[in-house]
Amino acid sequence: MTKADLSNSILRSTERGEKAFVPYIMAGDGGLGTLKNNILFLQEAGVAAIEVGIPFSDPVADGEVIQAAGERALSHGVNLRAVMKELASFQGEVTVPLVIMTYLNPVLSYGVEAFAQDCGTAGISGLIIPDLPLEESDLVREALNGTDVGLIQLVSLTSPLERIRTITAAGEGFIYAVTVNGITGVRNEFRDDLGTHLQQLKEVSPVPVLAGFGISTPGQVRSIGALADGVIVGSAIVDAFHRGDLQAIEALVQAAKETVYN
């Protein structure tokens, strides 16, 4: 699939009067053999795309739940190269866009050109590197040029409008609107001006805007999803898979389908 397929999958949700739901999973949590089943389960549940996290020893943007999942995956010997090989092995069964979320160090260790090529082989539509600022993105972007893989940009709550315009102009696939000042994990409250921030993003972004970080309940999926084109849910999905609570995952996906579009 391509970065255009990624955007289109999100837009198809909004065209149906729903919100796009994008779950984050930690590749290799429980062993690499769980990856295929988890992806196919989410695909069947009706998600718009799937964010596949890569375990890393120093995950600066990740909260306690995702850090623990990464440590479990690392204990099974899972790394970026192994994940890419596994994804390629069942690529023909995946009909939903896949997005890789990794830090810059594993990509550099892999080799940027080789990684970009293997993303194509594995059918990857997008790439999120949270510790790669826009000003240094050519480290990866040049290798992705000519491929179907989009480099997805993150926008923080503190970004001024001029900065937002610069970042969104480089947007591919979707814009990742970070909804908290901090790391991933469950939140009970969000800033009062979050709706204004997300509306501003939607007005200037050439691609869909998804809200992520801290969204963990069906109620939050509905309330924050109503402010954007969709939501990204990570810690709650990772925790539910770890506990084997597939019904909790289905409830989160269903909440996005029930969200009223604003």
N, C-alpha and C positions, 0 to 999 in steps of 0.2 A: 504494500500500500504506500501511498505518497502523502506528503504534507498537505496537498489539496484534499485528499480523501479524509484526512484528519479534521480539517476545517469543515468539510461538507458533512461529516458525521455529526458534528456538534450542531451545525445549522439545521440538519434534518430533525433533530430533537425539538428545536425551537419552532420549526414549521408545523410540528404536530401539536403545538401548544404546551410542550413539556420543557423541562430543563435538562441539559446534558449532564450525565453523571459519569465522572471519571474516577475510578478507584485506583489507589496506589497499593501495590503488593511488594513485599520483599522477596526477590528471587532467591530461592534456596533455603528459605526458612522452613525447617522440617526436612531438608534435603532437596537436591535439585530435581528429583523425581516428582515433587509436588507441583512444579511450575506449570506443566501442561494442564493438569486437571484444574488448577486454580484459574488459569486463563480461560479455559473452555467453560467453566462454571459461570464466570462473570460475563462471558460472551452470551451465553444462553439466558442470563438474567436481564440482558438488554442494555448494557452499558454503552456509552458513546465511544469510549476509548479506554485503554488500560495503561497506567503508568507502571513500568517495571523498574523497581529500585534495585540497585547493585550494592551489595554489602561492601563497606569500606571501614577501615580502622579508625578514621577520624572524621565522622560525619557531622560537620559543624552546624548544619541546619536542622538536624534531626533531634526530636525529643526522646524521652525515655523508652517508649514503646517500640519505636522504629530502631533505636540504637540496640535494644535487646534482641530484636529480630535479626539485625545485621550480625550481631555477635553469634547468634545461633547458626546463621548461614555460613559465616566464616569458619565455625567449628566443623562444618561439613566439607570444608575445602572449596567453597564456592567463590568464584571470582568473575570478573567481567568476561574473560575469554571463555570460560566454561558456560556462562549464561548465554552468550552469543551463539555458541555451538548448539546448545540445547534448543534455543528458539528457532534456529534454522532447521532443526530436525523435524519440527512439526508445523513449519510455516504454512504449508498448504491447507491446514485445518483451521487457520485463524482468519476470520472475516472481519474482525474489529481492529481499528488502528492501534498499534502499539507504540508507546513512547518510553525511551530509556531515560531513567533519572540516575545520574552518576556524578561523581566529583571529577575534577580535572585530572588529578594524579593518575587514576587508573587508565584514563584515555591516553595520556602521554606515555605511560608504561606499555600500553598495548601497541602504540604507534598510531598517530592520528589518521594517516592515509589508510592503513590496514583496517582500522576501526570503521572508518566511513564506508569502505568497501563491504565489510562484513555486515554493516547495518542494512545495506541493500540486499544482501543474501538472505538475511533473517526477516526481511519485510518490515523493517522499522520505519515508522512515519515521522517521528519527532525525537528530539534530544533535549533534555534539560540538564544543565550543568550549573548548579546554584552558586558555585564559587568562581565562575567565569564572568567577570564584568564585561559589559558591552564593549568598552574600549579595548579589551584584549581578545575579543571574540574571534578575530581573524586567525588565531591559533587553531581554531577548529573550523570556522566558516569556510575558509579557502578549500579545505579538503572536502567539505560537503557540497560545494558548488558543482553543479552538473549531476548531483544525485537527487533523489526524491525525499531526502530527509531534511526536515525543517529544524532550525535551531530556535527553540522556544525561549522567549524572554520573560523574566520575572520583573514585576513592578512592586515596589514597597509602598507602604502607607505614607511614608515621609517624602516620597518623590514629588518635587514641584512640577507644575504643569509643563514647563519647558523640557524638563527631563523626561516626563511622561511622553511627550510628543516624539522625542528622540528615540526612546526605547520602542515605542509602539510602531514607529516607522520601519524598524528592523524586524518586526514580528512575523513569525511564520507558524502556521498551524493554529495556535491560539496564544493569547497573552495570559500568563499566570499571575493573577492578582493576589499578592500575599496579604492576608486579612488581619495579621497580627504583627506587632513588633517583637519578634522573638523566634523561637524554634517551633517545630511541629509539636502537636500534642493537643489533648482535650482542653477546650476552653469553655467556661460558663458564660462569659460576657465578651462582647465585641465593642469597638469604638462606636460612639453615637454617629460619627460622620462617615461611617463605612459606606453607607448608601450613596452619599454625595461623591465619594472617591470612586466608587465603581461606575457610577453614571458618567463621570468625567472620562474614565477610561474607555467606556463603550462609545462615547461620542468621537474620540480621536483614533481609536484602533481600527486598522483595516481588516483585522481578523477577530474571531470571537474572543470574549473575555470570560475566563473561568476563575472563580474564587476558591482559594485553598489556604490551608493551615488552620487548625483548631476546630474544624467542622466535624462533629462526631455523632450527632443524633439526627433522627428523622426531622425533628422540629427545626434544627439548625439548617438542615438541607433545604427545607421549605423557605425559611425566613431569609437566609442569605442567598439561596438560589434565585429567589424572586428579584434580587438586585443585579444579577449578572446573567450571562448566557448559560451558566451551569456551575457545578461545584466539583472540586477535587477532594476526596476523603481518603486519608491515609491511615492514621493511627487506629481508628475504629475498625477499619477493614483488616489491617494486619493482626490486631488483637482477636477479632472474630475468627479469622482463619486459624490462628494459633489455638483457640479454644474449641474449634470445630463447630462454631455456631453459624451455620450457613443461613439460617432464618434471619439473623440480625443483619446480614449483608443484603439479603433480599428486601428487607424493610427499608434500608437506606436507599437502595436503587428505586424502589417504588415511590418513596417520598419525592424524588426528583420528577417522576412522571406526573405526580399530582400537584406540583407547584404551579401556581398561577403566574403566567408570564406578564411582566410589567413593561 
